[in-house]
Amino acid sequence: VDPWKGDVYDGEWKNDKKHGKGIYKYHNGKEYNGEWNCGDKHGWGIMKYTDGYYEGEWKHDKRDGKGKIVLKKPPRHDYIYEGDWKDDQRHGKGRCEFHDGSIYDGEWSNDYLNGWGTLKDFEGFYEGEFKDGKREGRGKMTYAKKWEGVYEGQWKNDKKHGRGVLIRYDERIEDEWENDKRVSYDNGGFNFEIKAGKFLDMDEIEIVNNEFSIIFNTCDRIVN
């Protein structure tokens, strides 16, 4: 018993320290039931919080190894995570269900989505690289709304950025992207291709010896 805090420990001791198996009840409502080593939570144990619990491995009083945590902190901080831990942070590989229903399964570093993983949320399904909790690097996004299509290419700060291909219906757009927008589009240019015998983004086209001419029924302006 800690007379100053009101905490209570019931379990095994060694050299005047908590050592072995025991239950520690904190004055603030938390409770730890598991293994101890030289006074530290160390080994396997369950920590009950006022808003959830953690069950898994501990190392020197910190969550470290394999473990599962369930937290209920409305409105935006409740989640379920099961996977690897290091120094009290999600680190390694793990799966997390967030408050909004989105699910991430992949690599973590210092409590953030870092490395390769999959994310299913309201936008759609993404598989690729992450950096500090955001899509960054190489990845493929299948949007929930069919008219938005499928994008595969480079990402930065959660946006299409770099070289990538967007496919929607029978249209295939390969271009440079910057902050989710096509670079050539912003520069007043146009992209086109012939696919499945259809003419895209134009009215009439003729190709002779790898050179082409285009006839538009209407023209708003002339560029180059």
Buried (B, 14 or more C-beta within 10 A) or exposed (E): EEEEEEBEBEBEEEEEEBBEBBBBBBEEEBBBBBBBBEBBBBBBBBBBBEEBBBBBBBBEBBBBBBBBBBBBEEEEEBBBBBBBBBEBBBBBBBBBBBBEEBBBBBBBBEBBBBBBBBBBBEBBBBBBBBBEEBBBBBBBBBBEEEEBBBBBBBBBEBBBBBEBBBBBEEBBBEBBBBEEBBBBEEEEEEBBEEEEEEEBEBEEBEEEEEEEEBEEEEEEEEEE
